[in-house]
Each structure stands twice: as C-alpha cells, then as structure tokens.
Amino acid sequence: MSDATIIFDHIHIISEDPKSAADWYVAKLGGRIRGESELRGAPQIAVQFPGANLLIRGRRPGEVPGDKNSLQSFTDYVSHD
C-alpha cells in the first residue's frame, strides 16, 4: 500500500508542564498556539500545525499516567489514565 494516506485531526499529549511543552513545539517545530483553556480540571493548550493539531494538557484530577494502561471510565470522560 505505497499510496496509503493517513489523515488525523489531533493528538493528545499529557505533560507535567503543558506550557513549556507547547512552547517547545512552537520554538522547535514551528507550531502556533491557537488557544489555552482549562478542561476537566487540567490546563489544555492547542498547538496548530499545517494538517494537524496537538492538544497538550496537564494531569486531570485522579489520573496517574503510565506507560500503557487500559481505558478507564471517569465521571464524564474515558481515558487511558
């Protein structure tokens, strides 16, 4: 399948320091910060690139990110933890 094309809208990244991570993607890879908000108790920063967006957020209350976890149901969302 040499002609395969993969298209996606966004990727989620969890960071202990979302602002520093977003600034790195802007400085090193030329992204553009297009918004900052708080969602479900964690800061979230949207970094835009041509054809893709990164959603970089902090840890939500009750989350303990790890290497690879099963999906878990929280009050109003589902996460790999």
C-alpha positions in Angstrom: 0.0 0.0 0.0 2.5 2.6 -1.0 -0.3 5.1 -1.8 -1.8 5.0 1.6 -2.6 8.3 3.2 -3.2 8.8 6.9 -5.1 11.9 8.0 -6.0 12.8 11.6 -7.3 15.9 13.3 -5.5 15.9 16.6 -3.2 14.1 19.0 -3.5 14.3 22.8 -0.3 14.8 24.8 -0.2 14.7 28.7 2.5 16.8 30.2 3.6 17.8 33.7 4.3 21.3 32.3 1.9 21.9 29.4 3.0 25.5 28.8 6.7 24.5 28.5 5.8 21.6 26.2 3.6 23.9 24.0 6.4 26.5 23.8 8.9 23.8 22.7 6.6 22.7 19.8 6.3 26.3 18.8 10.0 27.1 19.0 11.4 23.9 17.6 8.8 22.7 15.1 7.0 26.0 14.1 3.6 25.3 15.6 1.2 28.1 16.6 -0.6 28.3 19.9 -4.2 28.7 18.9 -5.9 28.5 22.3 -5.5 27.9 26.1 -8.2 26.7 28.4 -8.9 24.5 31.4 -10.9 21.3 30.7 -11.9 18.8 33.3 -9.6 20.3 35.9 -6.5 20.4 33.8 -4.9 23.1 31.7 -5.0 22.5 27.9 -3.2 24.2 25.1 -3.9 23.7 21.4 -0.9 23.9 19.1 -1.7 24.0 15.4 0.5 22.8 12.6 -0.5 22.5 8.9 -2.7 19.5 8.7 -2.6 18.5 12.4 -3.2 19.8 15.9 -1.7 18.9 19.3 -3.8 19.1 22.4 -1.3 19.4 25.2 -2.8 19.1 28.7 -1.9 18.7 32.3 -2.9 15.8 34.5 -6.6 15.6 35.4 -7.7 15.0 39.0 -7.5 11.3 39.7 -5.2 10.5 36.7 -2.0 8.7 37.1 -0.4 8.5 33.6 1.7 5.4 33.0 3.4 3.5 30.1 0.3 1.8 28.8 -3.0 1.4 30.7 -6.4 0.1 29.8 -9.3 2.5 29.2 -10.9 3.7 32.4 -14.2 5.4 32.8 -14.3 8.6 34.8 -17.3 10.7 35.7 -17.6 12.4 32.3 -14.9 11.0 30.1 -12.9 7.9 29.3 -9.0 7.9 29.4 -6.1 5.6 29.3 -5.4 7.1 32.7 
